[in-house]
Amino acid sequence: MSSIQRVAVSTQVAVVGFVAGVFNRLGDREKGQSSAEYAGIIIVAVTLVGLLIAAATTWGGSITTLISNKIAELG
């Protein structure tokens, strides 16, 4: 094997190794992505529940006042 062929083969091996490494790293990027998506959904759900509780507390006070006033009118 001539020196040019040895250089060509070693270059080819290096390039193939580099490309294989790049594809392995790209494939690992999405590892754990589902966990992040689930965490985002949980955060949104907790926020919505918190808003509903806050709204219900406000509405609850208004409804209690309205009922108390109607009972006072009757009595």
C-alpha positions in Angstrom: 0.0 0.0 0.0 1.4 3.4 -1.0 1.6 6.3 1.4 -1.2 8.1 -0.4 -3.5 5.1 0.0 -2.6 4.9 3.8 -3.4 8.6 4.2 -6.7 8.2 2.2 -7.7 5.2 4.3 -6.9 6.8 7.6 -8.7 10.0 6.6 -11.8 7.9 5.6 -11.7 6.2 8.9 -11.4 9.5 10.8 -14.3 11.0 8.8 -16.6 8.0 9.3 -15.8 8.0 13.0 -16.6 11.8 13.2 -19.9 11.4 11.3 -20.9 8.4 13.5 -20.1 10.5 16.6 -22.2 13.4 15.4 -25.2 11.2 14.7 -24.9 9.6 18.2 -24.8 13.0 19.8 -27.8 14.2 17.8 -29.8 11.1 18.8 -29.0 11.7 22.5 -30.3 15.3 22.3 -33.9 14.2 22.6 -33.3 11.8 25.5 -35.4 13.0 28.4 -37.5 15.3 26.2 -40.7 13.5 27.3 -39.9 14.3 31.0 -39.6 18.0 30.1 -42.9 17.9 28.2 -44.7 16.2 31.2 -43.2 18.8 33.6 -44.6 21.6 31.4 -48.0 20.0 31.3 -48.0 19.6 35.1 -47.0 23.3 35.5 -49.8 24.4 33.3 -52.3 22.2 35.1 -51.2 23.4 38.5 -51.5 27.0 37.4 -55.0 26.4 36.0 -56.1 24.7 39.3 -54.7 27.6 41.3 -56.5 30.2 39.1 -59.8 28.2 39.5 -59.4 28.1 43.3 -58.7 31.8 43.5 -61.7 32.5 41.3 -63.9 30.2 43.3 -62.8 31.9 46.6 -63.8 35.3 45.1 -67.1 33.9 43.8 -67.7 32.1 47.1 -67.5 35.3 49.0 -69.9 37.1 46.6 -72.4 34.2 46.7 -72.2 34.0 50.5 -72.9 37.8 50.8 -75.8 37.5 48.3 -77.4 34.6 50.2 -76.9 36.4 53.6 -78.6 39.5 52.2 -81.5 37.5 50.8 -82.0 35.7 54.1 -81.8 39.0 56.0 -84.6 40.4 53.7 -86.8 37.4 54.5 -86.2 37.6 58.2 
